[in-house]
Amino acid sequence: MKIQPADKRELLKAAMGKIPCDLAVTNVRYVNVFTGEVYPATVFVHQGFVVHVEDQDPAKELSLAKQVIDGENHFLIPGFIDAHIHIESSMMTPRNFARAVIPRGTTTVVTDPHEITNVFGEEAVHYMHDAGLDLPMRQFIDIPSCVPAVPGLENAGAVIDAAAVDRLAKLPNVIGLAEVMDFIGVVEGDDRMVDIIEAAEKNGLYIQGHMPGVENRRMFSAYLIGGPICCHETRDTWEAVAKLRTGIHVDARESSITKNIADIMAGVRDHTFHDHLCFCTDDRESDDILYVGHMDEVVRQAVKNGMDGINAVKCATLNTAREIHMDNLGAVAPGYTADMLLVDNLSDFNVKSVFYMGQLVAKDGKLVADIQDKPAEIESRYSMNVPNLTLEDFRLKAPEGCGDKVKVNVLTYYSEELAITRAVTEEIPVKNGFVDISSDPGLCYAMIINRYGTGGRAFDLVRNFGLMKGADGSTVSHDCHNLCIVFKDAESGYAVYKALVECGGGMACADGNEITGLLRLQVGGLMSTLRPEQMAEQSDAMKKALNALGLPQKNPLLRIATMALPVIPEAKFSDLGLVDVMAKKLIPIFPQ
Amino acid sequence: MKIQPADKRELLKAAMGKIPCDLAVTNVRYVNVFTGEVYPATVFVHQGFVVHVEDQDPAKELSLAKQVIDGENHFLIPGFIDAHIHIESSMMTPRNFARAVIPRGTTTVVTDPHEITNVFGEEAVHYMHDAGLDLPMRQFIDIPSCVPAVPGLENAGAVIDAAAVDRLAKLPNVIGLAEVMDFIGVVEGDDRMVDIIEAAEKNGLYIQGHMPGVENRRMFSAYLIGGPICCHETRDTWEAVAKLRTGIHVDARESSITKNIADIMAGVRDHTFHDHLCFCTDDRESDDILYVGHMDEVVRQAVKNGMDGINAVKCATLNTAREIHMDNLGAVAPGYTADMLLVDNLSDFNVKSVFYMGQLVAKDGKLVADIQDKPAEIESRYSMNVPNLTLEDFRLKAPEGCGDKVKVNVLTYYSEELAITRAVTEEIPVKNGFVDISSDPGLCYAMIINRYGTGGRAFDLVRNFGLMKGADGSTVSHDCHNLCIVFKDAESGYAVYKALVECGGGMACADGNEITGLLRLQVGGLMSTLRPEQMAEQSDAMKKALNALGLPQKNPLLRIATMALPVIPEAKFSDLGLVDVMAKKLIPIFPQ
């Protein structure tokens, strides 16, 4: 696929020097991602596209350009492409996300609107697609493939089936089918996944993969045969090598919580070819983007971990363009979109200037392009269709006649840092007919409340969550984003419930009746309409409020957000109850 | 695009080891074109596709295969892909061509049936397409883009326009638009080329380029913008570097006459990345294929000229698959077609075994697959629709009243080896009203006779052709393939004319009335139905016959075949007269 110019003949004339072109960027050290060379050049741009790169006599024919920009001997590289991101994870809308990442040199992202689609279905894909148009960056959409992620074991707000994929594939900026998380379904040839993948392939979409924690290399082979061509769930050194050897594109990830670059580089930096190595951020929060970086930070980490700078640039640009089947992205070359960066060097990658479609859109870390807000009805649609609960509902009733103790399948974190959980049967005290955790500082209550009108609700205990008092609640709760509350006492839990129902979703914490932190995410309970700086500030305040309740994690927001993610082993929690992830079945809270 | 398996679910089962697979090739040094590594492995194949490559414990699970082949510690590499070839240049039909190249390790070619299409039009594309089906190799078709090459300056047997491209694009094995020779038309945005390219792109075809002898780098840029992505007309070192820098895929060519690998390698072997470097043979004759090689020879030459063997393999396989937009060709990996070779080492590339779609099709240089003939009506269709000429017509009449000398624009070869020609005005003796070359050993008469029923005919003189006596005639005469005869005396010229009209086309030479060589090419005057060995033998005999008439070239067959090629600078010859290639106009034979 190609980004089409408005008038190819005008580009031809500009290339041939028959008409003046819009822009020349001169006095740069041009990084050629086709040959790996760096040399002085002038890049000529017209109507958004590169029309010529003059490397023989870079100062020649500058008069052919209406505007000449002095590149100050910086390195000129293609704009970064993020191979896989969920914009919702920034908790910003697509347009505010753009305001944050453009100054970091990201000119294209491939976004999977999986989160908001779990809330609003197909409409959400339209919203994210349209919100991403007319921006000084490119936001491609991959259609969420697994909504819900695990049918039958959780209830989301929508279902995306093959027919929906077929419909959504017609949107102009849709280019792929997003991370096919049901890898078991793919390798076993389950009808649901086969149908969805076929619908996507029929529409010319590429298939994005997602295969975490698999050790059986025959599954890598089968997954590739099944359709997905890439995977951003690569954590271990051996895994990176094995996936690349198999032919899978490895989208090496550096998200806000999951840092995979170091381990991946350890295995692959000495390979002769890196054609199938790309970079992505997956989930990156506003403060992380603003104060650490986006794709610039990923490239920096790659170089820090032993990759040559030019090669790192290629992984972040041309390799990714190929992976996503875009034929004129990822290089600064004739006929390619004029998405390009000036950076001071090829190890720190301080982004001096960002050009998108030939326009200077950011300079010295500041956005200079104008981004208009584009309000949409969905941004103010109330999404908290939860049952009406009372304080009493936040007390966990023990089974009839169980005496002063009861066996409970407790959702147990491996540690206070790791997100992996399992179910462990424990004996828990019962007081006045209710399960009582007051004597055990490591235990909390946990409730998931369906917010899509089913009335469903599950109630269990959780160990090693980290909360020492009060309650932590969130409507950001992957992947179904039901309302999830972890609490030490019923009053706190109920307070959080009320606060989130009232504000239309988001994150809240309480100590007794007092709300000690509130982050309003009124767009589907997932995103705010705040600008990046305000977003980062409020997000930081929320983190501090959670830390004050005992959560020890550096990023305590994500603790509750992944508790209900039933594609991550071993046991998870859903609005239907406790889920055995590998066996794909529900486990009773109170075992017989 | 992908080659689709018959039943993906069966492949998945075989990949997972749930059912036995058809074949395992074990005990090999597996060359991984994704990473550049070489390691011991076993390749598992099912229903024509690779389902798994076991690199951890290659001897494991061999019992899961119905057949196990011992690779004898040879290197296992993907089958070679020829990025650009005209099968007609082998003078063999597609099926005989297959018999010749498969033992050399070529499992895929991208063929441009440009020659036969100039004779029979769209029907010829269908013929070549269908003849290439059900073979133990893959013959992709690129639709000829320039039939005729230079409209208005020559008459071919057909015209391929945008509507024809649109129709032909529907044939299953059509993947591209073939070498867009009218590069001036492309860079100037001429309607004809723009329409044809748009028709191709609309049908998802890639655009193959052809841009010889251009020094203006802005033209490289404009050409890439215009649509073509690659070029096999790269002769000089600087040109290879410049095209690769621009982003053009360089299909480095090693044809029977034009050897470009050495010059290209001199410029590019030290590049860090070679993603856009591919290999092709363009035109390769039967004896060359049989006794020297096909793609194996190209790869050998690349290594001889300083390229690493693994990299050369990648250029001849994966890089080309990408260029032609085929997503599961060019590597031995799960989901990819099981096209693979066993070679003894990575410098000589002696091909020990050839597998196509998982079948052993050649071993130790011998075809073991069964190739059935597939006779088609077109193969015996008479194509010599020429005017009825007499001996008198082979005498060149001087203009009325010119006296004993006349100025003639002589088509002049730069040397007896080079194919480049220009028009040079000379004063030539006139005897009895006829132009007389008898006293000048460097001159010959040259006639081109339209063979598509227009009755057109042009008559001129040619210098430095190399013929010392008799006549040389051919219906292989790029690109229109009109009947072309070069002769020292009318009798010889007429004898050749009669012989070729009688046999239905081909090549002939005569000394006076005696036919001293005849190569019958009854398939459109371009191809024989002979088997490769017989073809090579007859072709060799014809070469010897031409050498006996004075032609000094190592391959004298091609001398006449390129005399009328009006896309090669500076002046050429057509059925309409003498052509100024750069100015795109006719020049009078007798200047005023």
Interface residues (C-beta under 8 A of the other chain):
Chain A: K2 K8 R9 L11 L12 K13 A15 M16 G17 N32 V33 F34 T35 G36 E37 F49 V51 H52 V53 E54 D55 Q56 V187 E188 G189 V194 E201 G204 R217 R218 M219 F220 S221 A222 L224 I225 G226 I229 V241 L244 R245 T246 G247 V268 H271 T272 F273 D275 H276 D308 I310 N311 K314 L318 R322 D327 A331 A333 P334 G335 Y336
Chain B: K2 K8 R9 L11 L12 K13 A15 M16 G17 N32 V33 F34 T35 G36 E37 F49 V51 H52 V53 E54 D55 Q56 V187 E188 G189 V194 E201 G204 R217 R218 M219 F220 S221 A222 L224 I225 G226 I229 V241 L244 R245 T246 G247 V268 H271 T272 F273 D275 H276 D308 I310 N311 K314 L318 R322 D327 A331 A333 P334 G335 Y336
